[in-house]
Amino acid sequence: MRWTMVISPRSEMADPIGQGVKADIVDLGIDRVEDVRMSHVYLVEGDFDADEAERICRELLADAVTEEYQCDGVADVPEGWHAIHVFPKAGVMDPVAMTTLKAIKDMGLTAEDVKTGK
């Protein structure tokens, strides 16, 4: 089964990466963007149930103090917002994915593949 795990800064926390992307957008001359929030997306192929997927998010991927997670699909996008998913091109090395795959296996769970994006 393929799991989509989305790790995002808590809504009450600042998002410095998102703020940097917004500054880059403004530098391009686009001034209609009000805010940018950056999330990490993990596509995980694995033979585990919803409780085990949540364990991966809670214990491995998310920082409990500064981040929140969803492991049941794509992040909820508030009305008026747009989500843009960016993944590496096929064939490009993804060391974060390789490390995550190993860590999931170290947790005693069965995973076949991990892809990461933002």
A tleap script that builds the chain and sets N, CA, C and O, in Angstrom:
source leaprc.protein.ff14SB
mol = sequence {
  NMET ARG TRP THR MET VAL ILE SER PRO ARG
  SER GLU MET ALA ASP PRO ILE GLY GLN GLY
  VAL LYS ALA ASP ILE VAL ASP LEU GLY ILE
  ASP ARG VAL GLU ASP VAL ARG MET SER HIE
  VAL TYR LEU VAL GLU GLY ASP PHE ASP ALA
  ASP GLU ALA GLU ARG ILE CYS ARG GLU LEU
  LEU ALA ASP ALA VAL THR GLU GLU TYR GLN
  CYS ASP GLY VAL ALA ASP VAL PRO GLU GLY
  TRP HIE ALA ILE HIE VAL PHE PRO LYS ALA
  GLY VAL MET ASP PRO VAL ALA MET THR THR
  LEU LYS ALA ILE LYS ASP MET GLY LEU THR
  ALA GLU ASP VAL LYS THR GLY CLYS
}
set mol.1.N position { 0.846 -1.180 0.000 }
set mol.1.CA position { 0.000 0.000 0.000 }
set mol.1.C position { 0.890 1.241 0.000 }
set mol.1.O position { 1.950 1.259 0.625 }
set mol.2.N position { 0.451 2.255 -0.697 }
set mol.2.CA position { 1.192 3.530 -0.700 }
set mol.2.C position { 0.581 4.479 0.317 }
set mol.2.O position { -0.621 4.743 0.308 }
set mol.3.N position { 1.438 4.983 1.192 }
set mol.3.CA position { 1.036 5.950 2.214 }
set mol.3.C position { 1.607 7.313 1.854 }
set mol.3.O position { 2.769 7.418 1.461 }
set mol.4.N position { 0.804 8.343 1.984 }
set mol.4.CA position { 1.282 9.712 1.829 }
set mol.4.C position { 1.362 10.324 3.213 }
set mol.4.O position { 0.356 10.449 3.912 }
set mol.5.N position { 2.577 10.708 3.604 }
set mol.5.CA position { 2.807 11.276 4.927 }
set mol.5.C position { 3.296 12.706 4.745 }
set mol.5.O position { 4.316 12.949 4.102 }
set mol.6.N position { 2.556 13.646 5.320 }
set mol.6.CA position { 2.859 15.069 5.150 }
set mol.6.C position { 3.244 15.651 6.509 }
set mol.6.O position { 2.479 15.580 7.472 }
set mol.7.N position { 4.442 16.225 6.567 }
set mol.7.CA position { 4.967 16.832 7.798 }
set mol.7.C position { 5.052 18.342 7.571 }
set mol.7.O position { 5.733 18.804 6.655 }
set mol.8.N position { 4.354 19.103 8.414 }
set mol.8.CA position { 4.257 20.555 8.230 }
set mol.8.C position { 4.579 21.288 9.519 }
set mol.8.O position { 4.400 20.741 10.608 }
set mol.9.N position { 5.056 22.534 9.404 }
set mol.9.CA position { 5.218 23.337 10.621 }
set mol.9.C position { 3.848 23.545 11.266 }
set mol.9.O position { 2.848 23.704 10.565 }
set mol.10.N position { 3.801 23.544 12.579 }
set mol.10.CA position { 2.531 23.823 13.264 }
set mol.10.C position { 2.021 25.188 12.798 }
set mol.10.O position { 2.806 26.102 12.548 }
set mol.11.N position { 0.708 25.312 12.687 }
set mol.11.CA position { 0.117 26.540 12.149 }
set mol.11.C position { 0.487 27.770 12.964 }
set mol.11.O position { 0.559 28.872 12.421 }
set mol.12.N position { 0.722 27.594 14.267 }
set mol.12.CA position { 1.068 28.747 15.106 }
set mol.12.C position { 2.567 29.066 15.081 }
set mol.12.O position { 3.006 30.051 15.675 }
set mol.13.N position { 3.345 28.230 14.391 }
set mol.13.CA position { 4.794 28.417 14.324 }
set mol.13.C position { 5.172 29.168 13.041 }
set mol.13.O position { 4.483 29.078 12.025 }
set mol.14.N position { 6.262 29.896 13.113 }
set mol.14.CA position { 6.801 30.549 11.910 }
set mol.14.C position { 7.308 29.468 10.956 }
set mol.14.O position { 7.699 28.382 11.383 }
set mol.15.N position { 7.297 29.777 9.675 }
set mol.15.CA position { 7.790 28.848 8.648 }
set mol.15.C position { 8.883 29.564 7.859 }
set mol.15.O position { 8.595 30.170 6.826 }
set mol.16.N position { 10.140 29.506 8.328 }
set mol.16.CA position { 11.214 30.249 7.660 }
set mol.16.C position { 11.456 29.794 6.222 }
set mol.16.O position { 11.809 30.617 5.377 }
set mol.17.N position { 11.278 28.520 5.925 }
set mol.17.CA position { 11.470 28.061 4.542 }
set mol.17.C position { 10.378 28.657 3.661 }
set mol.17.O position { 10.662 29.157 2.572 }
set mol.18.N position { 9.143 28.608 4.121 }
set mol.18.CA position { 8.043 29.203 3.370 }
set mol.18.C position { 8.224 30.699 3.168 }
set mol.18.O position { 7.918 31.230 2.101 }
set mol.19.N position { 8.726 31.378 4.200 }
set mol.19.CA position { 8.965 32.822 4.083 }
set mol.19.C position { 10.046 33.112 3.042 }
set mol.19.O position { 9.963 34.097 2.308 }
set mol.20.N position { 11.062 32.244 2.987 }
set mol.20.CA position { 12.116 32.408 1.974 }
set mol.20.C position { 11.583 32.204 0.567 }
set mol.20.O position { 11.954 32.933 -0.353 }
set mol.21.N position { 10.714 31.215 0.397 }
set mol.21.CA position { 10.101 30.977 -0.924 }
set mol.21.C position { 9.234 32.167 -1.307 }
set mol.21.O position { 9.246 32.597 -2.460 }
set mol.22.N position { 8.485 32.702 -0.352 }
set mol.22.CA position { 7.653 33.877 -0.642 }
set mol.22.C position { 8.517 35.057 -1.080 }
set mol.22.O position { 8.159 35.769 -2.018 }
set mol.23.N position { 9.652 35.272 -0.412 }
set mol.23.CA position { 10.555 36.355 -0.790 }
set mol.23.C position { 11.068 36.146 -2.216 }
set mol.23.O position { 11.187 37.105 -2.979 }
set mol.24.N position { 11.371 34.899 -2.578 }
set mol.24.CA position { 11.812 34.606 -3.950 }
set mol.24.C position { 10.708 34.911 -4.955 }
set mol.24.O position { 10.983 35.423 -6.040 }
set mol.25.N position { 9.466 34.602 -4.605 }
set mol.25.CA position { 8.330 34.880 -5.496 }
set mol.25.C position { 8.184 36.387 -5.694 }
set mol.25.O position { 7.973 36.859 -6.812 }
set mol.26.N position { 8.299 37.132 -4.603 }
set mol.26.CA position { 8.204 38.598 -4.693 }
set mol.26.C position { 9.339 39.137 -5.560 }
set mol.26.O position { 9.129 40.065 -6.342 }
set mol.27.N position { 10.554 38.561 -5.432 }
set mol.27.CA position { 11.690 38.980 -6.260 }
set mol.27.C position { 11.419 38.759 -7.744 }
set mol.27.O position { 11.987 39.449 -8.590 }
set mol.28.N position { 10.554 37.802 -8.061 }
set mol.28.CA position { 10.181 37.559 -9.458 }
set mol.28.C position { 9.149 38.559 -9.963 }
set mol.28.O position { 8.780 38.538 -11.137 }
set mol.29.N position { 8.684 39.435 -9.075 }
set mol.29.CA position { 7.715 40.444 -9.473 }
set mol.29.C position { 6.271 40.012 -9.275 }
set mol.29.O position { 5.353 40.670 -9.765 }
set mol.30.N position { 6.063 38.914 -8.562 }
set mol.30.CA position { 4.702 38.434 -8.294 }
set mol.30.C position { 4.348 38.869 -6.879 }
set mol.30.O position { 4.923 38.381 -5.906 }
set mol.31.N position { 3.395 39.792 -6.775 }
set mol.31.CA position { 3.088 40.355 -5.460 }
set mol.31.C position { 1.714 39.938 -4.925 }
set mol.31.O position { 1.265 40.469 -3.910 }
set mol.32.N position { 1.049 39.005 -5.588 }
set mol.32.CA position { -0.286 38.584 -5.156 }
set mol.32.C position { -0.260 37.441 -4.142 }
set mol.32.O position { -1.307 37.064 -3.616 }
set mol.33.N position { 0.910 36.888 -3.863 }
set mol.33.CA position { 1.015 35.772 -2.921 }
set mol.33.C position { 1.067 36.325 -1.495 }
set mol.33.O position { 1.949 37.113 -1.154 }
set mol.34.N position { 0.109 35.901 -0.672 }
set mol.34.CA position { 0.029 36.404 0.690 }
set mol.34.C position { 0.902 35.629 1.658 }
set mol.34.O position { 1.479 36.215 2.574 }
set mol.35.N position { 1.011 34.305 1.469 }
set mol.35.CA position { 1.777 33.486 2.412 }
set mol.35.C position { 2.192 32.194 1.709 }
set mol.35.O position { 1.536 31.755 0.765 }
set mol.36.N position { 3.275 31.595 2.173 }
set mol.36.CA position { 3.745 30.305 1.672 }
set mol.36.C position { 4.072 29.446 2.889 }
set mol.36.O position { 4.758 29.897 3.805 }
set mol.37.N position { 3.583 28.220 2.897 }
set mol.37.CA position { 3.894 27.243 3.942 }
set mol.37.C position { 4.538 26.045 3.271 }
set mol.37.O position { 4.029 25.562 2.259 }
set mol.38.N position { 5.635 25.558 3.803 }
set mol.38.CA position { 6.380 24.441 3.214 }
set mol.38.C position { 6.151 23.182 4.048 }
set mol.38.O position { 6.248 23.213 5.274 }
set mol.39.N position { 5.846 22.077 3.371 }
set mol.39.CA position { 5.687 20.777 4.026 }
set mol.39.C position { 6.625 19.780 3.372 }
set mol.39.O position { 7.004 19.933 2.211 }
set mol.40.N position { 6.992 18.759 4.129 }
set mol.40.CA position { 7.758 17.645 3.592 }
set mol.40.C position { 6.775 16.511 3.323 }
set mol.40.O position { 5.957 16.171 4.178 }
set mol.41.N position { 6.861 15.932 2.133 }
set mol.41.CA position { 5.952 14.862 1.741 }
set mol.41.C position { 6.757 13.585 1.559 }
set mol.41.O position { 7.793 13.582 0.895 }
set mol.42.N position { 6.277 12.507 2.151 }
set mol.42.CA position { 6.907 11.190 2.029 }
set mol.42.C position { 5.885 10.240 1.412 }
set mol.42.O position { 4.809 10.041 1.975 }
set mol.43.N position { 6.208 9.655 0.269 }
set mol.43.CA position { 5.394 8.610 -0.319 }
set mol.43.C position { 6.051 7.291 0.058 }
set mol.43.O position { 7.161 6.998 -0.386 }
set mol.44.N position { 5.377 6.502 0.866 }
set mol.44.CA position { 5.964 5.285 1.419 }
set mol.44.C position { 5.169 4.082 0.942 }
set mol.44.O position { 3.966 3.988 1.181 }
set mol.45.N position { 5.849 3.159 0.263 }
set mol.45.CA position { 5.257 1.879 -0.119 }
set mol.45.C position { 5.584 0.901 0.990 }
set mol.45.O position { 6.753 0.603 1.235 }
set mol.46.N position { 4.556 0.396 1.663 }
set mol.46.CA position { 4.840 -0.507 2.758 }
set mol.46.C position { 3.660 -1.355 3.154 }
set mol.46.O position { 2.503 -0.991 2.946 }
set mol.47.N position { 3.975 -2.486 3.725 }
set mol.47.CA position { 2.966 -3.426 4.189 }
set mol.47.C position { 2.760 -3.218 5.683 }
set mol.47.O position { 3.236 -4.008 6.498 }
set mol.48.N position { 2.038 -2.136 6.043 }
set mol.48.CA position { 1.736 -1.861 7.434 }
set mol.48.C position { 0.381 -1.187 7.517 }
set mol.48.O position { -0.141 -0.691 6.519 }
set mol.49.N position { -0.188 -1.174 8.721 }
set mol.49.CA position { -1.533 -0.630 8.901 }
set mol.49.C position { -1.487 0.846 9.303 }
set mol.49.O position { -0.413 1.437 9.412 }
set mol.50.N position { -2.663 1.429 9.520 }
set mol.50.CA position { -2.757 2.858 9.833 }
set mol.50.C position { -2.045 3.214 11.132 }
set mol.50.O position { -1.429 4.276 11.226 }
set mol.51.N position { -2.122 2.336 12.142 }
set mol.51.CA position { -1.434 2.614 13.407 }
set mol.51.C position { 0.080 2.650 13.216 }
set mol.51.O position { 0.765 3.485 13.805 }
set mol.52.N position { 0.599 1.743 12.391 }
set mol.52.CA position { 2.039 1.715 12.134 }
set mol.52.C position { 2.460 2.915 11.288 }
set mol.52.O position { 3.550 3.453 11.478 }
set mol.53.N position { 1.605 3.337 10.355 }
set mol.53.CA position { 1.900 4.534 9.560 }
set mol.53.C position { 1.966 5.759 10.469 }
set mol.53.O position { 2.853 6.601 10.331 }
set mol.54.N position { 1.021 5.846 11.394 }
set mol.54.CA position { 1.040 6.976 12.326 }
set mol.54.C position { 2.280 6.921 13.214 }
set mol.54.O position { 2.847 7.963 13.542 }
set mol.55.N position { 2.703 5.735 13.603 }
set mol.55.CA position { 3.928 5.588 14.412 }
set mol.55.C position { 5.139 6.120 13.644 }
set mol.55.O position { 5.996 6.786 14.223 }
set mol.56.N position { 5.212 5.828 12.342 }
set mol.56.CA position { 6.318 6.339 11.520 }
set mol.56.C position { 6.316 7.865 11.541 }
set mol.56.O position { 7.356 8.494 11.732 }
set mol.57.N position { 5.139 8.449 11.342 }
set mol.57.CA position { 5.046 9.915 11.354 }
set mol.57.C position { 5.437 10.483 12.716 }
set mol.57.O position { 6.237 11.414 12.803 }
set mol.58.N position { 4.875 9.922 13.762 }
set mol.58.CA position { 5.053 10.448 15.119 }
set mol.58.C position { 6.474 10.256 15.641 }
set mol.58.O position { 7.055 11.179 16.212 }
set mol.59.N position { 7.039 9.053 15.445 }
set mol.59.CA position { 8.326 8.737 16.059 }
set mol.59.C position { 9.530 9.011 15.163 }
set mol.59.O position { 10.640 9.206 15.658 }
set mol.60.N position { 9.320 9.026 13.860 }
set mol.60.CA position { 10.451 9.146 12.945 }
set mol.60.C position { 10.487 10.469 12.179 }
set mol.60.O position { 11.530 11.119 12.107 }
set mol.61.N position { 9.364 10.860 11.615 }
set mol.61.CA position { 9.380 11.964 10.654 }
set mol.61.C position { 9.105 13.344 11.251 }
set mol.61.O position { 9.708 14.325 10.818 }
set mol.62.N position { 8.214 13.440 12.227 }
set mol.62.CA position { 7.799 14.750 12.735 }
set mol.62.C position { 8.456 15.084 14.065 }
set mol.62.O position { 8.669 14.210 14.905 }
set mol.63.N position { 8.773 16.356 14.242 }
set mol.63.CA position { 9.235 16.882 15.527 }
set mol.63.C position { 7.971 17.271 16.305 }
set mol.63.O position { 7.229 18.159 15.884 }
set mol.64.N position { 7.730 16.611 17.429 }
set mol.64.CA position { 6.486 16.806 18.179 }
set mol.64.C position { 6.289 18.242 18.668 }
set mol.64.O position { 5.155 18.660 18.901 }
set mol.65.N position { 7.364 18.993 18.824 }
set mol.65.CA position { 7.257 20.356 19.346 }
set mol.65.C position { 6.894 21.351 18.251 }
set mol.65.O position { 6.060 22.230 18.470 }
set mol.66.N position { 7.502 21.226 17.082 }
set mol.66.CA position { 7.353 22.262 16.059 }
set mol.66.C position { 6.549 21.836 14.839 }
set mol.66.O position { 6.206 22.679 14.010 }
set mol.67.N position { 6.237 20.540 14.705 }
set mol.67.CA position { 5.586 20.067 13.479 }
set mol.67.C position { 4.331 19.257 13.787 }
set mol.67.O position { 4.160 18.718 14.880 }
set mol.68.N position { 3.463 19.194 12.787 }
set mol.68.CA position { 2.294 18.333 12.833 }
set mol.68.C position { 2.338 17.439 11.609 }
set mol.68.O position { 3.076 17.716 10.664 }
set mol.69.N position { 1.564 16.382 11.616 }
set mol.69.CA position { 1.635 15.429 10.512 }
set mol.69.C position { 0.256 14.921 10.130 }
set mol.69.O position { -0.689 14.968 10.917 }
set mol.70.N position { 0.168 14.435 8.904 }
set mol.70.CA position { -0.982 13.698 8.401 }
set mol.70.C position { -0.416 12.479 7.691 }
set mol.70.O position { 0.502 12.599 6.880 }
set mol.71.N position { -0.952 11.332 7.987 }
set mol.71.CA position { -0.445 10.140 7.311 }
set mol.71.C position { -1.569 9.365 6.641 }
set mol.71.O position { -1.516 8.141 6.519 }
set mol.72.N position { -2.576 10.094 6.214 }
set mol.72.CA position { -3.707 9.462 5.556 }
set mol.72.C position { -3.944 10.025 4.156 }
set mol.72.O position { -4.979 9.751 3.547 }
set mol.73.N position { -3.027 10.782 3.657 }
set mol.73.CA position { -3.206 11.376 2.344 }
set mol.73.C position { -2.550 12.735 2.290 }
set mol.73.O position { -1.733 13.076 3.144 }
set mol.74.N position { -2.909 13.507 1.288 }
set mol.74.CA position { -2.307 14.826 1.134 }
set mol.74.C position { -2.822 15.754 2.215 }
set mol.74.O position { -3.910 15.550 2.755 }
set mol.75.N position { -2.047 16.762 2.525 }
set mol.75.CA position { -2.411 17.699 3.586 }
set mol.75.C position { -3.696 18.436 3.236 }
set mol.75.O position { -3.974 18.726 2.072 }
set mol.76.N position { -4.464 18.727 4.268 }
set mol.76.CA position { -5.650 19.548 4.062 }
set mol.76.C position { -5.193 20.933 3.624 }
set mol.76.O position { -4.356 21.557 4.275 }
set mol.77.N position { -5.745 21.399 2.530 }
set mol.77.CA position { -5.386 22.710 2.004 }
set mol.77.C position { -6.557 23.651 2.271 }
set mol.77.O position { -7.653 23.433 1.754 }
set mol.78.N position { -6.339 24.694 3.073 }
set mol.78.CA position { -7.436 25.614 3.385 }
set mol.78.C position { -8.010 26.259 2.119 }
set mol.78.O position { -7.313 26.425 1.118 }
set mol.79.N position { -9.265 26.611 2.188 }
set mol.79.CA position { -9.914 27.257 1.050 }
set mol.79.C position { -9.159 28.531 0.674 }
set mol.79.O position { -8.774 29.315 1.541 }
set mol.80.N position { -8.957 28.721 -0.597 }
set mol.80.CA position { -8.227 29.881 -1.091 }
set mol.80.C position { -6.734 29.641 -1.251 }
set mol.80.O position { -6.029 30.474 -1.822 }
set mol.81.N position { -6.251 28.518 -0.756 }
set mol.81.CA position { -4.850 28.155 -0.880 }
set mol.81.C position { -4.694 27.188 -2.047 }
set mol.81.O position { -5.671 26.598 -2.508 }
set mol.82.N position { -3.466 27.028 -2.519 }
set mol.82.CA position { -3.141 26.065 -3.568 }
set mol.82.C position { -1.952 25.242 -3.105 }
set mol.82.O position { -1.028 25.763 -2.480 }
set mol.83.N position { -1.983 23.942 -3.417 }
set mol.83.CA position { -0.857 23.066 -3.076 }
set mol.83.C position { -0.061 22.765 -4.342 }
set mol.83.O position { -0.629 22.438 -5.385 }
set mol.84.N position { 1.252 22.878 -4.235 }
set mol.84.CA position { 2.154 22.540 -5.336 }
set mol.84.C position { 3.121 21.497 -4.793 }
set mol.84.O position { 3.853 21.763 -3.839 }
set mol.85.N position { 3.126 20.302 -5.401 }
set mol.85.CA position { 4.010 19.221 -4.960 }
set mol.85.C position { 5.225 19.183 -5.874 }
set mol.85.O position { 5.096 19.190 -7.098 }
set mol.86.N position { 6.409 19.144 -5.266 }
set mol.86.CA position { 7.657 19.103 -6.025 }
set mol.86.C position { 8.441 17.870 -5.582 }
set mol.86.O position { 8.758 17.719 -4.401 }
set mol.87.N position { 8.754 16.988 -6.534 }
set mol.87.CA position { 9.524 15.775 -6.272 }
set mol.87.C position { 10.733 15.756 -7.198 }
set mol.87.O position { 10.689 16.343 -8.279 }
set mol.88.N position { 11.814 15.091 -6.792 }
set mol.88.CA position { 12.973 14.980 -7.686 }
set mol.88.C position { 12.599 14.238 -8.969 }
set mol.88.O position { 11.702 13.395 -8.978 }
set mol.89.N position { 13.297 14.566 -10.036 }
set mol.89.CA position { 13.099 13.850 -11.297 }
set mol.89.C position { 13.507 12.392 -11.133 }
set mol.89.O position { 14.342 12.060 -10.292 }
set mol.90.N position { 12.911 11.535 -11.940 }
set mol.90.CA position { 13.271 10.113 -11.918 }
set mol.90.C position { 14.770 9.978 -12.178 }
set mol.90.O position { 15.316 10.644 -13.057 }
set mol.91.N position { 15.425 9.120 -11.414 }
set mol.91.CA position { 16.852 8.886 -11.580 }
set mol.91.C position { 17.737 9.768 -10.721 }
set mol.91.O position { 18.934 9.507 -10.602 }
set mol.92.N position { 17.169 10.816 -10.114 }
set mol.92.CA position { 17.950 11.700 -9.244 }
set mol.92.C position { 18.051 11.047 -7.864 }
set mol.92.O position { 17.052 10.575 -7.321 }
set mol.93.N position { 19.244 11.025 -7.310 }
set mol.93.CA position { 19.455 10.433 -5.985 }
set mol.93.C position { 18.620 11.174 -4.938 }
set mol.93.O position { 18.478 12.395 -4.993 }
set mol.94.N position { 18.079 10.427 -3.996 }
set mol.94.CA position { 17.270 10.995 -2.921 }
set mol.94.C position { 17.780 10.412 -1.596 }
set mol.94.O position { 17.202 9.456 -1.079 }
set mol.95.N position { 18.861 10.985 -1.046 }
set mol.95.CA position { 19.447 10.419 0.171 }
set mol.95.C position { 18.496 10.439 1.365 }
set mol.95.O position { 18.565 9.552 2.216 }
set mol.96.N position { 17.614 11.429 1.445 }
set mol.96.CA position { 16.649 11.461 2.552 }
set mol.96.C position { 15.716 10.260 2.451 }
set mol.96.O position { 15.385 9.642 3.463 }
set mol.97.N position { 15.293 9.930 1.238 }
set mol.97.CA position { 14.418 8.769 1.046 }
set mol.97.C position { 15.136 7.480 1.431 }
set mol.97.O position { 14.551 6.614 2.081 }
set mol.98.N position { 16.396 7.350 1.033 }
set mol.98.CA position { 17.145 6.130 1.360 }
set mol.98.C position { 17.322 5.986 2.871 }
set mol.98.O position { 17.194 4.886 3.408 }
set mol.99.N position { 17.615 7.089 3.559 }
set mol.99.CA position { 17.778 7.064 5.011 }
set mol.99.C position { 16.454 6.752 5.700 }
set mol.99.O position { 16.419 6.001 6.675 }
set mol.100.N position { 15.365 7.328 5.193 }
set mol.100.CA position { 14.049 7.079 5.765 }
set mol.100.C position { 13.654 5.616 5.593 }
set mol.100.O position { 13.112 5.007 6.516 }
set mol.101.N position { 13.921 5.052 4.426 }
set mol.101.CA position { 13.614 3.645 4.179 }
set mol.101.C position { 14.358 2.758 5.181 }
set mol.101.O position { 13.774 1.836 5.752 }
set mol.102.N position { 15.641 3.037 5.392 }
set mol.102.CA position { 16.423 2.249 6.354 }
set mol.102.C position { 15.867 2.418 7.768 }
set mol.102.O position { 15.774 1.442 8.512 }
set mol.103.N position { 15.501 3.632 8.144 }
set mol.103.CA position { 14.983 3.886 9.491 }
set mol.103.C position { 13.651 3.173 9.718 }
set mol.103.O position { 13.402 2.664 10.811 }
set mol.104.N position { 12.799 3.131 8.703 }
set mol.104.CA position { 11.526 2.409 8.830 }
set mol.104.C position { 11.793 0.928 9.058 }
set mol.104.O position { 11.152 0.297 9.898 }
set mol.105.N position { 12.736 0.380 8.313 }
set mol.105.CA position { 13.093 -1.032 8.504 }
set mol.105.C position { 13.700 -1.257 9.884 }
set mol.105.O position { 13.459 -2.297 10.498 }
set mol.106.N position { 14.487 -0.296 10.384 }
set mol.106.CA position { 15.063 -0.400 11.721 }
set mol.106.C position { 13.977 -0.381 12.807 }
set mol.106.O position { 14.193 -0.876 13.913 }
set mol.107.N position { 12.803 0.195 12.482 }
set mol.107.CA position { 11.670 0.202 13.413 }
set mol.107.C position { 10.957 -1.153 13.426 }
set mol.107.O position { 10.020 -1.359 14.197 }
set mol.108.N position { 11.407 -2.076 12.565 }
set mol.108.CA position { 10.788 -3.397 12.500 }
set mol.108.C position { 9.607 -3.475 11.561 }
set mol.108.O position { 8.838 -4.435 11.613 }
set mol.109.N position { 9.444 -2.470 10.693 }
set mol.109.CA position { 8.326 -2.431 9.748 }
set mol.109.C position { 8.828 -2.772 8.348 }
set mol.109.O position { 10.014 -2.638 8.048 }
set mol.110.N position { 7.914 -3.210 7.509 }
set mol.110.CA position { 8.264 -3.596 6.141 }
set mol.110.C position { 7.911 -2.459 5.190 }
set mol.110.O position { 6.739 -2.113 5.040 }
set mol.111.N position { 8.916 -1.883 4.554 }
set mol.111.CA position { 8.709 -0.839 3.548 }
set mol.111.C position { 9.541 -1.209 2.326 }
set mol.111.O position { 10.681 -1.658 2.452 }
set mol.112.N position { 8.968 -1.017 1.156 }
set mol.112.CA position { 9.672 -1.343 -0.082 }
set mol.112.C position { 10.315 -0.123 -0.738 }
set mol.112.O position { 11.356 -0.237 -1.383 }
set mol.113.N position { 9.688 1.050 -0.570 }
set mol.113.CA position { 10.181 2.231 -1.277 }
set mol.113.C position { 9.735 3.485 -0.549 }
set mol.113.O position { 8.686 3.503 0.095 }
set mol.114.N position { 10.548 4.544 -0.656 }
set mol.114.CA position { 10.208 5.864 -0.130 }
set mol.114.C position { 10.621 6.883 -1.166 }
set mol.114.O position { 11.704 6.794 -1.744 }
set mol.115.N position { 9.746 7.861 -1.400 }
set mol.115.CA position { 10.068 9.019 -2.229 }
set mol.115.C position { 9.758 10.254 -1.397 }
set mol.115.O position { 8.779 10.274 -0.650 }
set mol.116.N position { 10.587 11.284 -1.524 }
set mol.116.CA position { 10.357 12.502 -0.764 }
set mol.116.C position { 10.129 13.683 -1.689 }
set mol.116.O position { 10.643 13.736 -2.806 }
set mol.117.N position { 9.355 14.614 -1.200 }
set mol.117.CA position { 9.082 15.843 -1.941 }
set mol.117.C position { 8.757 16.949 -0.969 }
set mol.117.O position { 8.827 16.788 0.250 }
set mol.118.N position { 8.397 18.084 -1.549 }
set mol.118.CA position { 8.028 19.243 -0.741 }
set mol.118.C position { 6.738 19.809 -1.263 }
set mol.118.O position { 6.236 20.798 -0.727 }
savepdb mol mol.pdb
quit
